[in-house]
Amino acid sequence: MKDSEALKQSLAGEKKDGRTWFFRGMKAGVPIGLGYFAVSFTLGIAAQKAGMNAFQSGFMSAAMLASAGQFAGIQALVSGAGYVEMIVTEIVVNLRYLLMSGALSQKVRRDRPFFHRLIMAYGVTDEIFAVSMGVEGKLDPCYMYGATVVAAPGWVAGTVMGALLGMALPPRMMSAMGVALYGMFLAVVVPPSKKSRIIAGVVLVSMAASAAFSWIPFLGNLSSGVQIILLTIIVSGAAAVLFPVKEEE
């Protein structure tokens, strides 16, 4: 009897803890969703120009959640690329998410079942990954669920609205909306950089290395996805060696 009551209390505690994490994730996902809505407008316009209707554009965004990958797919569609070429292009452009997923898998609380990692994979984007990795200590999957529930609809809605109404907006407004993504990145990167000089240094080194990659002839010819993978491995590897983080109990 006592064991049954203890089990009920434990399950109730886990449920309450999951709700807390979920709402924390939703709070973090609000600015991401707003930024996604503005940025995906241009994606919807590009999809409309490529001959896709609003439903097809929205379905594409809901299935992928990847701006660079979707733009690459639209470009391949316009150029008349074959299925194999499109698949290979998407794999290369989106390969960085493999590294992000590996990092998130190590951060997730060990007492959570494995299937959570499979569900979390859907919401692995640059911004959601950044806020999730910025959480102190281990990460509960519910945090990422909350962020994804808010951010993903913003991305899909912006794409659909762009496909429906984007061509009616003035060019200056479209240019201003395109800058929203960079503002969102700053909102994600600046707070943790203020708390840690190491993080701030890694951010500055990453920016300098990214600029250098675009200037070096051979590296500049590589796709953006490959460049991101190389930069991630080099910069994060160097930071891990120079400033190792003790594994939590």
Phi and psi in degrees as GROMACS dihedral restraints (atoms count N, CA, C in turn):
[ dihedral_restraints ]
;  ai    aj    ak    al  type     phi  dphi    fc
    3     4     5     6     1   -65.4    20    10
    4     5     6     7     1   -38.8    20    10
    6     7     8     9     1   -63.1    20    10
    7     8     9    10     1   -38.1    20    10
    9    10    11    12     1   -65.8    20    10
   10    11    12    13     1   -42.2    20    10
   12    13    14    15     1   -66.6    20    10
   13    14    15    16     1   -39.4    20    10
   15    16    17    18     1   -63.8    20    10
   16    17    18    19     1   -39.0    20    10
   18    19    20    21     1   -65.3    20    10
   19    20    21    22     1   -42.1    20    10
   21    22    23    24     1   -62.7    20    10
   22    23    24    25     1   -42.1    20    10
   24    25    26    27     1   -65.0    20    10
   25    26    27    28     1   -38.1    20    10
   27    28    29    30     1   -65.3    20    10
   28    29    30    31     1   -43.4    20    10
   30    31    32    33     1   -66.0    20    10
   31    32    33    34     1   -38.3    20    10
   33    34    35    36     1   -65.5    20    10
   34    35    36    37     1   -39.2    20    10
   36    37    38    39     1   -65.0    20    10
   37    38    39    40     1   -41.3    20    10
   39    40    41    42     1   -64.9    20    10
   40    41    42    43     1   -39.7    20    10
   42    43    44    45     1   -64.5    20    10
   43    44    45    46     1   -43.2    20    10
   45    46    47    48     1   -65.6    20    10
   46    47    48    49     1   -41.0    20    10
   48    49    50    51     1   -63.5    20    10
   49    50    51    52     1   -39.2    20    10
   51    52    53    54     1   -64.3    20    10
   52    53    54    55     1   -39.1    20    10
   54    55    56    57     1   -64.5    20    10
   55    56    57    58     1   -39.8    20    10
   57    58    59    60     1   -61.7    20    10
   58    59    60    61     1   -46.3    20    10
   60    61    62    63     1   -62.9    20    10
   61    62    63    64     1   -39.9    20    10
   63    64    65    66     1   -62.4    20    10
   64    65    66    67     1   -45.2    20    10
   66    67    68    69     1   -69.5    20    10
   67    68    69    70     1   -32.6    20    10
   69    70    71    72     1   -62.4    20    10
   70    71    72    73     1   -42.4    20    10
   72    73    74    75     1   -65.1    20    10
   73    74    75    76     1   -39.0    20    10
   75    76    77    78     1   -62.0    20    10
   76    77    78    79     1   -41.9    20    10
   78    79    80    81     1   -61.1    20    10
   79    80    81    82     1   -41.9    20    10
   81    82    83    84     1   -70.6    20    10
   82    83    84    85     1   -26.1    20    10
   84    85    86    87     1   -83.1    20    10
   85    86    87    88     1   -14.3    20    10
   87    88    89    90     1   -60.4    20    10
   88    89    90    91     1   -54.2    20    10
   90    91    92    93     1   -63.5    20    10
   91    92    93    94     1   -31.0    20    10
   93    94    95    96     1   -66.4    20    10
   94    95    96    97     1   -43.8    20    10
   96    97    98    99     1   -62.5    20    10
   97    98    99   100     1   -40.5    20    10
   99   100   101   102     1   -65.2    20    10
  100   101   102   103     1   -42.4    20    10
  102   103   104   105     1   -65.1    20    10
  103   104   105   106     1   -39.5    20    10
  105   106   107   108     1   -61.4    20    10
  106   107   108   109     1   -41.2    20    10
  108   109   110   111     1   -59.7    20    10
  109   110   111   112     1   -42.9    20    10
  111   112   113   114     1   -69.3    20    10
  112   113   114   115     1   -44.7    20    10
  114   115   116   117     1   -70.6    20    10
  115   116   117   118     1   -40.6    20    10
  117   118   119   120     1   -70.1    20    10
  118   119   120   121     1   -10.5    20    10
  120   121   122   123     1   -56.5    20    10
  121   122   123   124     1   -46.3    20    10
  123   124   125   126     1   -65.3    20    10
  124   125   126   127     1   -32.1    20    10
  126   127   128   129     1   -65.3    20    10
  127   128   129   130     1   -41.4    20    10
  129   130   131   132     1   -63.0    20    10
  130   131   132   133     1   -38.5    20    10
  132   133   134   135     1   -64.7    20    10
  133   134   135   136     1   -43.6    20    10
  135   136   137   138     1   -62.9    20    10
  136   137   138   139     1   -39.7    20    10
  138   139   140   141     1   -66.4    20    10
  139   140   141   142     1   -38.8    20    10
  141   142   143   144     1   -64.7    20    10
  142   143   144   145     1   -39.2    20    10
  144   145   146   147     1   -67.0    20    10
  145   146   147   148     1   -28.5    20    10
  147   148   149   150     1   -81.6    20    10
  148   149   150   151     1    -1.0    20    10
  150   151   152   153     1    99.5    20    10
  151   152   153   154     1     9.1    20    10
  153   154   155   156     1   -91.0    20    10
  154   155   156   157     1   142.0    20    10
  156   157   158   159     1   -87.0    20    10
  157   158   159   160     1   179.8    20    10
  159   160   161   162     1   -63.4    20    10
  160   161   162   163     1   -40.7    20    10
  162   163   164   165     1   -64.4    20    10
  163   164   165   166     1   -45.4    20    10
  165   166   167   168     1   -63.6    20    10
  166   167   168   169     1   -39.4    20    10
  168   169   170   171     1   -64.8    20    10
  169   170   171   172     1   -45.4    20    10
  171   172   173   174     1   -64.7    20    10
  172   173   174   175     1   -40.0    20    10
  174   175   176   177     1   -64.2    20    10
  175   176   177   178     1   -39.3    20    10
  177   178   179   180     1   -60.9    20    10
  178   179   180   181     1   -45.1    20    10
  180   181   182   183     1   -67.5    20    10
  181   182   183   184     1   -39.2    20    10
  183   184   185   186     1   -67.0    20    10
  184   185   186   187     1   -31.6    20    10
  186   187   188   189     1   -82.8    20    10
  187   188   189   190     1   -25.7    20    10
  189   190   191   192     1  -113.8    20    10
  190   191   192   193     1   -44.3    20    10
  192   193   194   195     1    52.9    20    10
  193   194   195   196     1    49.1    20    10
  195   196   197   198     1  -148.3    20    10
  196   197   198   199     1   107.7    20    10
  198   199   200   201     1   -62.9    20    10
  199   200   201   202     1   -50.5    20    10
  201   202   203   204     1   -63.3    20    10
  202   203   204   205     1   -40.6    20    10
  204   205   206   207     1   -66.0    20    10
  205   206   207   208     1   -38.5    20    10
  207   208   209   210     1   -71.0    20    10
  208   209   210   211     1   -41.4    20    10
  210   211   212   213     1   -62.5    20    10
  211   212   213   214     1   -39.5    20    10
  213   214   215   216     1   -65.0    20    10
  214   215   216   217     1   -39.1    20    10
  216   217   218   219     1   -66.3    20    10
  217   218   219   220     1   -40.1    20    10
  219   220   221   222     1   -64.6    20    10
  220   221   222   223     1   -42.3    20    10
  222   223   224   225     1   -63.0    20    10
  223   224   225   226     1   -40.8    20    10
  225   226   227   228     1   -65.8    20    10
  226   227   228   229     1   -35.5    20    10
  228   229   230   231     1   -65.5    20    10
  229   230   231   232     1   -43.4    20    10
  231   232   233   234     1   -64.7    20    10
  232   233   234   235     1   -38.8    20    10
  234   235   236   237     1   -78.5    20    10
  235   236   237   238     1    -3.8    20    10
  237   238   239   240     1    77.5    20    10
  238   239   240   241     1    28.7    20    10
  240   241   242   243     1   -68.3    20    10
  241   242   243   244     1   153.6    20    10
  243   244   245   246     1   -79.1    20    10
  244   245   246   247     1   172.2    20    10
  246   247   248   249     1   -61.9    20    10
  247   248   249   250     1   -44.0    20    10
  249   250   251   252     1   -62.6    20    10
  250   251   252   253     1   -43.8    20    10
  252   253   254   255     1   -63.1    20    10
  253   254   255   256     1   -40.2    20    10
  255   256   257   258     1   -66.4    20    10
  256   257   258   259     1   -40.7    20    10
  258   259   260   261     1   -64.4    20    10
  259   260   261   262     1   -45.5    20    10
  261   262   263   264     1   -63.0    20    10
  262   263   264   265     1   -41.4    20    10
  264   265   266   267     1   -60.5    20    10
  265   266   267   268     1   -44.7    20    10
  267   268   269   270     1   -65.5    20    10
  268   269   270   271     1   -37.5    20    10
  270   271   272   273     1   -63.7    20    10
  271   272   273   274     1   -44.3    20    10
  273   274   275   276     1   -67.2    20    10
  274   275   276   277     1   -46.2    20    10
  276   277   278   279     1   -65.5    20    10
  277   278   279   280     1   -37.5    20    10
  279   280   281   282     1   -97.8    20    10
  280   281   282   283     1    10.7    20    10
  282   283   284   285     1   -64.5    20    10
  283   284   285   286     1   -24.2    20    10
  285   286   287   288     1   -63.4    20    10
  286   287   288   289     1   -25.4    20    10
  288   289   290   291     1   -67.2    20    10
  289   290   291   292     1   -20.0    20    10
  291   292   293   294     1   -65.5    20    10
  292   293   294   295     1   -41.8    20    10
  294   295   296   297     1   -66.7    20    10
  295   296   297   298     1   -41.8    20    10
  297   298   299   300     1   -63.3    20    10
  298   299   300   301     1   -41.8    20    10
  300   301   302   303     1   -63.8    20    10
  301   302   303   304     1   -38.4    20    10
  303   304   305   306     1   -63.6    20    10
  304   305   306   307     1   -41.3    20    10
  306   307   308   309     1   -66.3    20    10
  307   308   309   310     1   -43.0    20    10
  309   310   311   312     1   -64.7    20    10
  310   311   312   313     1   -36.7    20    10
  312   313   314   315     1   -61.5    20    10
  313   314   315   316     1   -33.6    20    10
  315   316   317   318     1   -76.4    20    10
  316   317   318   319     1   -22.6    20    10
  318   319   320   321     1   -89.7    20    10
  319   320   321   322     1   -20.7    20    10
  321   322   323   324     1   -65.8    20    10
  322   323   324   325     1   142.6    20    10
  324   325   326   327     1   -55.5    20    10
  325   326   327   328     1   135.0    20    10
  327   328   329   330     1   -73.0    20    10
  328   329   330   331     1   -16.9    20    10
  330   331   332   333     1   -86.1    20    10
  331   332   333   334     1     5.1    20    10
  333   334   335   336     1   -95.4    20    10
  334   335   336   337     1   139.3    20    10
  336   337   338   339     1   -60.0    20    10
  337   338   339   340     1   157.1    20    10
  339   340   341   342     1   -64.5    20    10
  340   341   342   343     1   -31.7    20    10
  342   343   344   345     1   -61.1    20    10
  343   344   345   346     1   -22.9    20    10
  345   346   347   348     1   -60.8    20    10
  346   347   348   349     1   -36.8    20    10
  348   349   350   351     1   -65.0    20    10
  349   350   351   352     1   -34.5    20    10
  351   352   353   354     1   -68.3    20    10
  352   353   354   355     1   -39.6    20    10
  354   355   356   357     1   -71.0    20    10
  355   356   357   358     1   -39.1    20    10
  357   358   359   360     1   -61.7    20    10
  358   359   360   361     1   -27.8    20    10
  360   361   362   363     1   -58.3    20    10
  361   362   363   364     1   -30.4    20    10
  363   364   365   366     1   -62.3    20    10
  364   365   366   367     1   -36.7    20    10
  366   367   368   369     1   -94.0    20    10
  367   368   369   370     1    13.8    20    10
  369   370   371   372     1   -76.9    20    10
  370   371   372   373     1    98.3    20    10
  372   373   374   375     1  -122.3    20    10
  373   374   375   376     1   170.3    20    10
  375   376   377   378     1   -57.4    20    10
  376   377   378   379     1   -45.0    20    10
  378   379   380   381     1   -76.1    20    10
  379   380   381   382     1   -44.4    20    10
  381   382   383   384     1   -65.1    20    10
  382   383   384   385     1   -37.3    20    10
  384   385   386   387     1   -61.2    20    10
  385   386   387   388     1   -42.6    20    10
  387   388   389   390     1   -63.6    20    10
  388   389   390   391     1   -47.4    20    10
  390   391   392   393     1   -69.6    20    10
  391   392   393   394     1   -32.3    20    10
  393   394   395   396     1   -70.0    20    10
  394   395   396   397     1   -41.9    20    10
  396   397   398   399     1   -71.0    20    10
  397   398   399   400     1   -22.0    20    10
  399   400   401   402     1   -78.4    20    10
  400   401   402   403     1    -8.4    20    10
  402   403   404   405     1   -68.5    20    10
  403   404   405   406     1   133.1    20    10
  405   406   407   408     1   -71.1    20    10
  406   407   408   409     1   136.9    20    10
  408   409   410   411     1    76.6    20    10
  409   410   411   412     1  -160.1    20    10
  411   412   413   414     1   -74.9    20    10
  412   413   414   415     1   155.5    20    10
  414   415   416   417     1  -105.4    20    10
  415   416   417   418     1   132.3    20    10
  417   418   419   420     1   -89.1    20    10
  418   419   420   421     1   134.8    20    10
  420   421   422   423     1   -54.5    20    10
  421   422   423   424     1   -29.8    20    10
  423   424   425   426     1   -62.2    20    10
  424   425   426   427     1   -28.0    20    10
  426   427   428   429     1   -62.4    20    10
  427   428   429   430     1   -46.0    20    10
  429   430   431   432     1   -70.5    20    10
  430   431   432   433     1   -32.9    20    10
  432   433   434   435     1   -61.6    20    10
  433   434   435   436     1   -44.2    20    10
  435   436   437   438     1   -62.9    20    10
  436   437   438   439     1   -42.7    20    10
  438   439   440   441     1   -65.1    20    10
  439   440   441   442     1   -39.9    20    10
  441   442   443   444     1   -69.6    20    10
  442   443   444   445     1   -39.4    20    10
  444   445   446   447     1   -60.0    20    10
  445   446   447   448     1   -32.1    20    10
  447   448   449   450     1   -88.3    20    10
  448   449   450   451     1   -41.8    20    10
  450   451   452   453     1   -76.2    20    10
  451   452   453   454     1   -41.9    20    10
  453   454   455   456     1   -61.5    20    10
  454   455   456   457     1   -44.8    20    10
  456   457   458   459     1   -60.3    20    10
  457   458   459   460     1   -33.1    20    10
  459   460   461   462     1   -63.2    20    10
  460   461   462   463     1   -39.9    20    10
  462   463   464   465     1   -66.9    20    10
  463   464   465   466     1   -44.4    20    10
  465   466   467   468     1   -68.5    20    10
  466   467   468   469     1   -44.6    20    10
  468   469   470   471     1   -63.5    20    10
  469   470   471   472     1   -41.0    20    10
  471   472   473   474     1   -62.7    20    10
  472   473   474   475     1   -39.5    20    10
  474   475   476   477     1   -64.2    20    10
  475   476   477   478     1   -44.8    20    10
  477   478   479   480     1   -64.3    20    10
  478   479   480   481     1   -44.6    20    10
  480   481   482   483     1   -64.4    20    10
  481   482   483   484     1   -36.1    20    10
  483   484   485   486     1   -65.1    20    10
  484   485   486   487     1   -39.9    20    10
  486   487   488   489     1   -68.5    20    10
  487   488   489   490     1   -31.0    20    10
  489   490   491   492     1   -86.4    20    10
  490   491   492   493     1   -44.3    20    10
  492   493   494   495     1  -121.6    20    10
  493   494   495   496     1    -6.1    20    10
  495   496   497   498     1   -57.5    20    10
  496   497   498   499     1   -39.5    20    10
  498   499   500   501     1   -67.2    20    10
  499   500   501   502     1   -17.5    20    10
  501   502   503   504     1   -86.1    20    10
  502   503   504   505     1   -11.1    20    10
  504   505   506   507     1   -80.3    20    10
  505   506   507   508     1   146.9    20    10
  507   508   509   510     1   -67.5    20    10
  508   509   510   511     1   150.8    20    10
  510   511   512   513     1   -58.1    20    10
  511   512   513   514     1   -37.0    20    10
  513   514   515   516     1   -63.1    20    10
  514   515   516   517     1   -38.2    20    10
  516   517   518   519     1   -67.1    20    10
  517   518   519   520     1   -37.9    20    10
  519   520   521   522     1   -64.9    20    10
  520   521   522   523     1   -40.0    20    10
  522   523   524   525     1   -64.5    20    10
  523   524   525   526     1   -40.5    20    10
  525   526   527   528     1   -64.8    20    10
  526   527   528   529     1   -38.6    20    10
  528   529   530   531     1   -68.5    20    10
  529   530   531   532     1   -30.3    20    10
  531   532   533   534     1   -67.0    20    10
  532   533   534   535     1   -24.5    20    10
  534   535   536   537     1   -78.9    20    10
  535   536   537   538     1   -15.4    20    10
  537   538   539   540     1   -58.9    20    10
  538   539   540   541     1   -33.3    20    10
  540   541   542   543     1   -62.4    20    10
  541   542   543   544     1   -40.1    20    10
  543   544   545   546     1   -68.1    20    10
  544   545   546   547     1   -37.3    20    10
  546   547   548   549     1   -63.5    20    10
  547   548   549   550     1   -36.9    20    10
  549   550   551   552     1   -67.0    20    10
  550   551   552   553     1   -39.7    20    10
  552   553   554   555     1   -61.6    20    10
  553   554   555   556     1   -41.5    20    10
  555   556   557   558     1   -62.5    20    10
  556   557   558   559     1   -39.7    20    10
  558   559   560   561     1   -64.5    20    10
  559   560   561   562     1   -28.5    20    10
  561   562   563   564     1   -82.4    20    10
  562   563   564   565     1   -36.9    20    10
  564   565   566   567     1   -87.4    20    10
  565   566   567   568     1   -37.8    20    10
  567   568   569   570     1   -62.8    20    10
  568   569   570   571     1   -48.6    20    10
  570   571   572   573     1   -55.1    20    10
  571   572   573   574     1   -50.7    20    10
  573   574   575   576     1   -67.1    20    10
  574   575   576   577     1   -27.0    20    10
  576   577   578   579     1   -67.8    20    10
  577   578   579   580     1   -31.6    20    10
  579   580   581   582     1   -68.4    20    10
  580   581   582   583     1   -31.4    20    10
  582   583   584   585     1   -81.7    20    10
  583   584   585   586     1   -25.1    20    10
  585   586   587   588     1  -136.1    20    10
  586   587   588   589     1   125.1    20    10
  588   589   590   591     1   -68.0    20    10
  589   590   591   592     1   -29.9    20    10
  591   592   593   594     1   -65.6    20    10
  592   593   594   595     1   -46.4    20    10
  594   595   596   597     1   -62.3    20    10
  595   596   597   598     1   -42.2    20    10
  597   598   599   600     1   -61.3    20    10
  598   599   600   601     1   -41.7    20    10
  600   601   602   603     1   -64.7    20    10
  601   602   603   604     1   -40.7    20    10
  603   604   605   606     1   -64.2    20    10
  604   605   606   607     1   -39.3    20    10
  606   607   608   609     1   -62.8    20    10
  607   608   609   610     1   -45.7    20    10
  609   610   611   612     1   -64.9    20    10
  610   611   612   613     1   -42.3    20    10
  612   613   614   615     1   -63.4    20    10
  613   614   615   616     1   -40.0    20    10
  615   616   617   618     1   -63.0    20    10
  616   617   618   619     1   -41.8    20    10
  618   619   620   621     1   -63.9    20    10
  619   620   621   622     1   -43.7    20    10
  621   622   623   624     1   -65.4    20    10
  622   623   624   625     1   -41.7    20    10
  624   625   626   627     1   -66.7    20    10
  625   626   627   628     1   -37.8    20    10
  627   628   629   630     1   -63.1    20    10
  628   629   630   631     1   -41.8    20    10
  630   631   632   633     1   -64.5    20    10
  631   632   633   634     1   -39.8    20    10
  633   634   635   636     1   -64.9    20    10
  634   635   636   637     1   -37.2    20    10
  636   637   638   639     1   -61.6    20    10
  637   638   639   640     1   -35.9    20    10
  639   640   641   642     1   -74.1    20    10
  640   641   642   643     1   -20.9    20    10
  642   643   644   645     1   -90.8    20    10
  643   644   645   646     1   -30.0    20    10
  645   646   647   648     1   -73.4    20    10
  646   647   648   649     1   124.7    20    10
  648   649   650   651     1   -52.0    20    10
  649   650   651   652     1   -53.4    20    10
  651   652   653   654     1   -65.9    20    10
  652   653   654   655     1   -47.1    20    10
  654   655   656   657     1   -69.4    20    10
  655   656   657   658     1   -30.9    20    10
  657   658   659   660     1   -66.5    20    10
  658   659   660   661     1   -21.9    20    10
  660   661   662   663     1   -83.2    20    10
  661   662   663   664     1   -10.0    20    10
  663   664   665   666     1   -74.1    20    10
  664   665   666   667     1   155.1    20    10
  666   667   668   669     1   -67.9    20    10
  667   668   669   670     1   158.5    20    10
  669   670   671   672     1   -61.0    20    10
  670   671   672   673     1   -35.9    20    10
  672   673   674   675     1   -63.7    20    10
  673   674   675   676     1   -43.7    20    10
  675   676   677   678     1   -67.0    20    10
  676   677   678   679     1   -40.5    20    10
  678   679   680   681     1   -59.5    20    10
  679   680   681   682     1   -43.7    20    10
  681   682   683   684     1   -62.8    20    10
  682   683   684   685     1   -40.8    20    10
  684   685   686   687     1   -63.5    20    10
  685   686   687   688     1   -46.3    20    10
  687   688   689   690     1   -62.2    20    10
  688   689   690   691     1   -45.4    20    10
  690   691   692   693     1   -63.4    20    10
  691   692   693   694     1   -40.6    20    10
  693   694   695   696     1   -62.2    20    10
  694   695   696   697     1   -46.0    20    10
  696   697   698   699     1   -65.8    20    10
  697   698   699   700     1   -45.0    20    10
  699   700   701   702     1   -68.3    20    10
  700   701   702   703     1   -53.0    20    10
  702   703   704   705     1   -70.2    20    10
  703   704   705   706     1   -47.4    20    10
  705   706   707   708     1   -67.4    20    10
  706   707   708   709     1   -35.1    20    10
  708   709   710   711     1   -64.4    20    10
  709   710   711   712     1   -43.7    20    10
  711   712   713   714     1   -64.8    20    10
  712   713   714   715     1   -41.5    20    10
  714   715   716   717     1   -64.8    20    10
  715   716   717   718     1   -38.1    20    10
  717   718   719   720     1   -66.0    20    10
  718   719   720   721     1   -35.7    20    10
  720   721   722   723     1   -74.6    20    10
  721   722   723   724     1   -43.3    20    10
  723   724   725   726     1   -77.9    20    10
  724   725   726   727     1   -35.9    20    10
  726   727   728   729     1  -130.3    20    10
  727   728   729   730     1    68.8    20    10
  729   730   731   732     1   -65.8    20    10
  730   731   732   733     1   146.3    20    10
  732   733   734   735     1  -105.3    20    10
  733   734   735   736     1   128.4    20    10
  735   736   737   738     1   -67.7    20    10
  736   737   738   739     1   135.7    20    10
  738   739   740   741     1   -70.3    20    10
  739   740   741   742     1   135.3    20    10
  741   742   743   744     1   -74.3    20    10
  742   743   744   745     1   151.6    20    10
